[in-house]
Amino acid sequence: MQKLSTLLNSPQGITKNLFAVTPVLLCLFILAEVNYPQLSPQSALAFFAMLGLIVVFLKYPTGYKVGGPRFSDNIACQVLDFVLVGSVIICFGYVVIQTEPIFKAFWLDGRFLGERAAAEHPLDYLIGGVGLVLILEGTRRAIGITLPLLSLAFLLYAGFGQFMPDWLFPHRGYSVQRIVSQTFLHSQGTFGIALRVMFTYVFLFVLFGTLLERTGATGYILNLARRMFGASTGSPAKVAVIGSGAMGSLSGSAVANTATTGTFTIPLMRSVGFKPAIAGGIEAAASSGGALVPPIMGAGAYMMLEIVEPAVTYLEIIKAALLPAILYYSALLLIVHFYAKRMERGGREKRPNGFMPCKAGTNTNRGNILERFATLFNSGELFQGLVFFTAFLTLIGFLLMGYTAFRAVSLSLLFVVGVSLIHRQTRVGFSGLVKAMENAAHNGVSLIAAAACVGIILGVVTLTGIGAKLPAALLPLAQTNLILALLLLMISTIILGMGLPSSVCYLLMAILVGPVLLDLGVVPLAAHFFIFYFGMMSMVTPPVALAAYTAAAIAESGIMQTAFAAFRFALVGFALPYAFVLRPELLWLSADGGGAAFWRVLLNLSLTLAGTVVFAAGIAGYAFKALSLWERGILFLTVLLIFFTPTYMQFMWIHGIGVLASVVIFYYNWRKREAHHETPS
């Protein structure tokens, strides 16, 4: 008892208790407030950000280093972290108190915070200024220095706009009070769209994924993929592709997905002869595409609900994402297959243990089938699959019934918990639920900090009008050339995405330069998917390829070698966005933004799928045999013609020439292989 009292009364003991309680409180608050709102929107977001930043400062304390102890013994560091946590409570709690009618007795000048716009009290500015500093520091601790520096640059731009040269979009400049008011005290900055999307949609889906992981349903995906590919060529790499794609759809995070599935798949790939950098590259490329896979996808998908004009539904986003996701993972599977075939012919691939298919005539009698069923029943794998498909089908079902995304995932959570109780291997129990909430909070708080920090940038964008000036400057550069406009947007998105969460990158680019594509006549949803894809591809684009960095650590390979390998395997993700912008039928859309005829969708899908096969062969350098450089060059030229031409009918003859050349190469190599096999040794 004395030890317990000492622990609770010591700074370190208090820190540990806060670290345990706050994440659970955060999840419970989101579940309650999103489904049954009691607070005003700004108050709810302020309380959400407050809990998130408390967890950030506890999770990443002063002096914290990866791999080191979570809680420092340095009293000065502990006191500083307590001061920061206390400041967070004061600043964000102040916004709640000055907004909610229940605290009317404490309102300054007898008016709530919104009524004091442009005539705030000096205390408002003091609280707002400290709040901005806390957001910048919390974001620095959670995701690094890149986004805080970018936010600071925008704040300086707002204050010193009158001194900017013409090419930096000068403006009249604003006072510190006006900037603080815009970026923190009201709903166009910190408590704006970025934080609202995280609160309303993203965090619930993060909790959804962690709960499924807790039941073992995510492990079922890997086992299913292993059975699917058996002992086929490159089977561990194919397991990585399918497993990472499915699990990435649940987590929405390329880095988190790489860290979890890569622990299993990368050693498997290495065991059958894949080089460490290649194994890491395949895993990073597969994990990065996970957030593109419906129905859950990443945070960017939920942001589209708030940004895309005219407004779209969640089901429309899922429908639009389906074919590009199929094409991306089909290409990745083909690249892996061709690469493994090339290894096999070179004698570098070994047969993987545990992937052997059943021999003909075995396991077909009734006794063996019943025995295998009993094994599956006792191991719980059968019920893990039941939990997974329950989650998937209930989520889709509630969306089809017209429920909002947050209500659908909340109801699906209840079904998952209920079904998990059937078997001991899937049963989570009270402690399991608490642990799932803790994991969800720890996985999601970096996004909370980043969203609050992005709100600062968006507040400055609205205040200074740069959101309209930048597209106006870029538009003349690509007025007559849509491909050039797409290329400029791709480069800027990838550069901005280096070191930022992909959802943050998407939000910034969609607001800053997305209007350029709309002015050029691109279908709005296609334009936003274009930006969303390249926000994801920044995860595997050297030199700052965060997913590849994670994979390199697991594979024990060079960071740059792994990054370039991931970039090569994910190259189809750099070509597909051009295809669906130029041919929106791949998103089930017509050129005017309406629904596309089924025959046009099928025609464009067939053509793009053919291009995907050609692209995969060119990347892997194999089509029945190793390809020469000139053969790969022809294949790449074919891909350019297929992916980068606006419509099938207008450029039918160009496509025909490219496809014909590719068919000739495939046939030529097939005949050479057959002749080689027929030659007596």
N, C-alpha and C positions, 0 to 999 in steps of 0.2 A: 504493500500500500504506500509506503514511504517513497519507493522508487517511482510509482505511478504519479504521486503528487509532485515529485521533483521534475519528472518529465513534462507534466502539464504546466508547471510554473516556469520552466526554463524557456528561453527564446527558441531554442531548437525544437523543444516539445510542442510549443504553440505553432511553430511553422509546420511541423509534420501533421498536426491535427487540421490546420487550415488546408493543407495540401490534400488531405483525404476527404474533407467535407465539401469544400467549394466546388470541385468538379461535379459531384452528385447534385448539389444544389443548382448548379448551372443547367444540367440536363432536365431536372424536374421543373425548373422555372420555364424553360423553353416549351416542354410538353404541355404545361398548363396554360401558359399565356398565348401560345400560338393557336391552340384549339378553343380556349375559352378566355378571350382577352378581357382584362380588367383595367389595364393601364392605358394611357394615351400612347400613340405610336412612339413619340420621342422619349417618353419615360421608359417604355419597355426596352427600347434600344439602348438607353443610357444604363439601365440595370444589367442588360445583357453584356454590354461592353465592360462594365465594372467587374462583373464576375469573371469574364474572360481575361481581363488584364491582371486581376489578382492571381489567377492560375499561372499566367505568363511569368509574373515576377517571382512566384514560388517555384515554378518549374525550372526557370533559368535564373538562379540567384546570382548576385554579384560574385564574380570570380569563377563562375561555373565553367567547367571544361568537359567536353564529351569524354565519357569513360571515367571521369572522376567521381568523387562522392557527391550525392545530390545536395546535401545540406552541409554548409561550411561550418567549421568550428570557430572561425574568426568572428569575434563579437562585433567588431566594427561593420563587417559585411552584413551580419544579421540585422543590426540596427538600421543600416541603410535600406535594406529590403523591407523592413517594417515601416519605415518612413514612406517608402514608395507605395506600399500597399495601403497605408493609411491615407496618403494623398489621393490615390485612386478612389477610395471610398468617399472622401470629402468632395472631390471634383465632380464625379459622376452622380453621387448621391445628391449633390446640390442641384443638378439639372432635374432630377426626379422631384425634389421638394419644391422647386420653383415652377413646376409644371402641373403637378397633380392637385386638383381642388381640395383633397382631404388635408393638404398642408397649407391651405389658404392663409392661415394666421401667420405663416412665416414668409409670405410673399413680400418682396421689397417694393415699396411705394404702392402696396395694395394691388399690384398687377402681376399676372403670371408672366413667365419669361417670353412667350410669344408676343404679348402685348407691348413689351419693352423694346421691340426691334427698332434699331436706329436711335434709341434713347436709353441704352442700358445703364445700369448702375455701375460705378467703378469696381465694386466687388465682382460683378459679372465678368468684367474684363480680366481681373486677376485670376479668378477661377478658370476661365477659358484659356488663358495663357499657360497656366500650370498644366491644365488638361492636355494641351497640344504637346507639351514637353514629355508628359508621361506616355502619350501615344507613340511618339517618335522613339523613345527609349525602349518601350515594350516591343515595338516592331523590330528594332535593332537586335534585341535579345532573341526574339522568336525566329526571324528569317534572315537576319544579316543586315548589312549597312546599306544595300542598294536602294531599297524603297524609301527609307528615311532620308537619305541624301536627295533623292528625286523630289520628295515632298518639301524638303527644305529649300531646294532650288525654286520650286513653284511659289513658296511663301516669299522668298526674296524677289521673285519676279512681280508678285502682287504689290510689294512695297516700293520697289524701285523701277516700276515700268516706264516712268517718264525719262529715265536715263538709258533705256535700251536702244540699240541701233535699229534701223528700219527692218533688217532681216530677222529680228527677234520680236517682232510684233509689239512695238511700244504702246503704252497707254498712259493715262494721266496719273497713275499711282494712287495707292490707298493708304490710309492711316492704319496703325497697328490695331486700334480699336475696331475699325471696320473689318479688318482681316480676321481678327479673333471672333467677332460676331458671326461672320459668314462661315467660317470653317469649323467652329465648335458649338456656339450657343444655339444655333438654329438648325433646321432640317435639311439644308442644302450642302452640308459638309460632312462632318464625322457621322452624324445621325441621318445620313441620306441613303441612297439606293444600295450602295455596296454593303453596308452593315445590315440593311433591311433584308437583302437577299440571303445573307448568311444566317440571320435569325429565323426567317420564315421558312426557308427551304433546306439550305445546305446542312445545318447541324443535325437536323432530324435524320437525314440520309446517312450522315456519318455514324450516328447512333445505330441506325438500321444495319449498317455493315459490321459494326463491332459486335452487335448482338448475334448476327449470323455466324461470325467467326467464333463466338463463345460457344455456340451450340455444336460446332464442328462441321457446319454445313459448307463452309468454304473449303475445308479439307476434302470434302466429297467431290468437289469440282476437279481437283488434281487426280484423285483416284479414277474418276470417270474418264478423264482425258487419257490416263495411262492405259485403261482398257480399250479405249477407242483406237489407239494407234498400235497397240500390241508390240510386235517386233519389227515394225516397218522401218525403213531407212530413216535415220535421224529422229527416231521416236521421242527421245527425251527433249529435243528442241521443239518438236511439235507439241508436246505436253506443255512446255513453257509458254508457247504462243497461245494455245487455247485456255490454259489455266489462268495465265496472267490477264488475258482479255476479259474473261468472266469475272475474276476477282477484282480487276481494275474498275469494272463497271460498278461494283459495290462500293469501293473505297473512293474512287474519283481522284486519287492522288498517285501520280507516276512514281514518286520517290517512295511512298509508303508501300506501294504494291511491289516494287522492286525489292525492297527490304524484306518483305514477308515471303512471297513466292520464290524469290531468287535464292533464298536459303536452301530450298529443296531442289530447284531445277538446275541451278548453275553447277553444283557438284555432279548431278546426273549427267549433264552434257559433257563435262570434263572427263567423266569416267569412260565415255565411249569415244574419246579422241578429239573432241572439240578443243581448240586452243582456248586458254583462259579468257583472253580479250574477246574472242568470238562468242563464247558462251555468255559473257557479261553483256555484250552488245545485243545479242538476241533477246535476252531477258529485258533489257532496258527498252528496246524498241517495242516489245510486246506489252510491257507495262504502261508505256506512254500512250498507247492507243486505247487503253482500258476506259478512260473517261469519255471516249467517243462512242462507246457501246451502250445502246439503250437496254433496259429502260431507265437506269438510275443516272448514268453519265456523271459529269463533273459539275462543279459549281457554276461554270459558264452557261450550262443549259438552263439553270434556274434564273440566271441574270437575263437571259434572252426574254424570259417572260415579262420582265420589267422594261426592257430597252427597245425591242423590235417594234417598229411601227410600219404598217398597222399591226395591232396586237395579235399574238398567236397563242394557242393553247399548248399545254404540256404534251398532249397527244400528238399535235402537229409537229412539235420538235422531235419527239421520239420517232415518228414516221419518217421525217426528213433525215434523221441520223442513221436509219437502218441500213440502207444500201451502201453508203460510204463506209460504214463499219464493216460490212461483209466484204467489200472490195479490199479494204486495208488488210484485214486478217487473212483473206484468201491470198493476197500477194505475199504476205509474210510467210504463210505456210508453204507457198510455192518456192519462195527464195530459199527457205530452210531445206526443203526437199531437194531442190537442185544442188544446193551447196553440199548436202550430205551425200548425194549421189556422186558428186565430184570427189569427195573424200573417200567414198567407198571404192571407187575405181582406182584411186591412188593408194589404196590399202591402208588408209589412216583411220577408218572408223571401225570400232569393235562392236560386237553384238552386246547390247545392254542387258545386264542381269535384271530379272524381274519384269521384263517386257516380252517374254516368250509367249507366243500364241499357243492355244490348245492344239494338240495334235489331232488329226482326223480320227474319228472313232472313239475319242475319249470324252469323258464327262457327259455322255449322252444318255446313259441309263437313268432310270427314275431315282434310284438310290443316291447316285452322285449329285443329281440336281437338288434333291431334298437336303442332302448334306451341305451343299454350298449355300442353299437358302438359309439353313439353320445357322451356318457360320456368319452370314451377313446379318441375320437377326440378332444374334448374340453380340456381335461386334458393334452394333448400333449404326453401321453404315447405311443400312436400309432406311433408318429413321432420319439420319442426316440428310439423305436425299429427299425424304418427305418434307423436312423442314425447309430445305432450299426451294423446292418447287412450290411449296405453300407460300413462301415469301414472294416468289416471282409472280405466281398466278393471282394472288390476292392483290398485290400492288397494281398489276395491269387491270384486273377486274374492277377495282374501285375507281381507277382513272376512267375506264370505259363507262362506268355508271355515272360519271359527271362530277365526282368528288375532286376538290382541289388537291394539288400535289401534297401539301402538308397534311391534309386530313387523310388522304389515301395512305401515306406512309405511316401515320399514327395508328390507323386501324390495322394495317398490315403487321405492325409491331405486336399488337395484341394477339393476332392469330399465330405469329411465330412463337411467342411465349407459350401460348396454349398448346400448340402442337409439340413443342419441345418437351413438355411434361410427360409425354407418352413413354419415353425410354430413358433409362438412367444415363446413357451416353450423351444424350442431347439436352437433358434437363439442366437448366441453369440455376434455378433456385434463387433465393433472395441475395445471397452473396455474389452469385454470378451476375445478377442484374446490376448490382452495385459496381462490380468490376467492369462490366460493359459500359456503364455510364462514365466511370473514371477514364477508361481507355478512349471513349469518344471525346471527352473533354480535352484530354491530353493531345489527341490527334487534331482537334479542331481549333484550339486556342490560337495557334499561329495564324489561322485564317481570320479569326476575329480581330487580332491586332493589325493584320495586313488590310482588312476591310476598313477599319477605322482610319488607318493611315492613307489609304486611297481616297477616303472621304475628304481629307484635307486637300488633295490635288483637285478633286472634282469641285470642291467649293471655290477654289481659286479659278478654275476653268470657267465656272458660271459667273464669278465676279468680274473677271477681266475680259470675257468674251473671246478668249483665245480658241475656244471650241468651234467658233464660226470662222475665225481668221485663218486657222491652219488649213482646213479643207479648201478655203478659197484660194490659198496660195498654191496648194498642190494640184488643184484641178486643172489649171492651164498646162501643167507639165505633161498631163496624160489625157488631154481633152479629146484627142483623136486616136488614142491608142489604149484600148482597154487592157491589153497584156502588160503594157508598161505601167499602168496604174496598179494592176495586181502585183507586179514585181516590186514596185516601190512599197506597197503595203506589206508584202511578205517580209521584205528586208527590215522594215521598221518594227514589225511585230516581233520578229525573231530577236532583234537587238534588244528591244524593251523587255522581252521575256527572259533574257539571261539573268538568272538570279532571282526572278520573281515567280510566285505561284502562277500557274497558267490562267487561273480564273481572274486574278488581278490584272494580268497582262491583257486578257480579253476585254475586261471592263474599260480599261484606259483606252485601248485602241478603238473599241467600238464607239466611244464617245468622241475621241479626238479626230480620228480620220475615217471612221466608218461612213460618214456622209459623202465622202468622195465617191465611193462605189455607187451609192444611191443616185447621185447626180449623173453618173455615167450610164444609168439605166439597168443596173444589176438588180435582180430580185432581192428584196430586203433580207429575207431569211437566208438566202444563199450567201449574201455579203457577210452576214454575221457568222455563218458557219465557216466561211473562208478565214476570218480572223480567229475564230475559236480553234480551228485546226492548227494554225501556225503558232498559236499560243501554246498548244500541247507539244508541237514539234520542237519548241525551244528547249524542252527537257532532254533532247538527244542531239542538240546542235552544238558542236564545239565552238569556242573553247569552254563555255560554261554550260555543260550538259549535266544537270543535277542527277537525273535518273541514272545516267551512265557512270557518274562518280560513285553512286551507291552500289551499282553492280560491280564496279572495279574493286571495291573494298571486299566484297564477298568472293569474287573470283581470284583475288590476289594477283591482279594484272595491272598493267600500266594504265593510268587514268586516260591519257590522250589516245592510246591504242584502243581502249574500250569505247571511248566517246566516238571515235571515227568509225569503229565497227557498228555501233548503234546507229549512227548517222546513215551508214550505207544500207543497213537492213531496213531502216525506216524511210528510205527515199521515196517510196510510193506515197507516203503521207505528204510529201512536198509537191507531188504531181496531181493527186486527186482533187484538191481544192480548185485548181484551175478547171478541171473537167466538170465539176458540178456547178461552178459559176457560169461557165460557157454553155453548159447543157443542164439547166435546172431540173430536167426530167429525172436526173439521178436522185433528186430530193423529193420526187413525186410532185413537182411544181411545173407549171407552164411558164412561158417567157413573160407573161403578164402577172405572175404571182398566184394564179389560180391553180386548181388541180390539173394534173397532166393526164392525158389519155393513157390507158394501160399499155397499148401497143407501142406508144412512143417511149414509155418507161422501159419496156422490155427490150426495144431496139437499142436504146442508148446503154442499158445495162449490159447487153450481150457484147456490144462493141467495146465498151470499157473493160469488161472482163477479159476479152481477147487481148486487149492491150496490156492488161495486168499479167497475163501469162507470159507475153513477150518481154515485159519489163523484168519479171522475176528471172527469166532465163538470162537476160543481159546482165543483171546484177550479180547473179551467181556464176556466170561464165560457163554455163553448162546447158546443153540440150541434146541428150543421148550421148554426147561426148563433150569434152572440153572445147569451148569456143575460142576462136582466134580473135584478135582485136578488131579486124575489119568486120567480122560477123557480129560481134557485140555492138559495133558502131551502127550497123544497119538496124539492129533491133532497137537501139535507143532512138534512132531517127523515126522509126515506126511509132514508138511510144509518143514522141513529141507531136507527130501528126495526129494521133488519135486523141490525146489529152488536151492539146492546145488549139484545136480548131473548133469554132463556135457550134456548128450543127452538123449532123450526120449527112443530111441530104445535100447541103451546099458543097460539102467537100468529099463527096462520096468517092470521086475518082482518086483523090489524094490518099484517102484511107485505103482504098483498094490496092493502090500501088504498094503502100507500106505493108499491108497485111500479106499481099502476095509475096513480097520479098522475104518476109519472116517465114511464111509457109515453105518457101523454097529452101531456106536455111535449115529449118527443122527437118524437112524431108531429106535433104542432102546429108545431114548428120546421122539421121536414122538409117539411111542406106549404107553409109560408111560403117556404122556400128554393126549392121547385119552382115556386111561383107567381111568384117573383121572376125565375127563369130563363126562364119562359114569356112574361113581359111583354115586348113588343117595345120595343127601345130607340129 
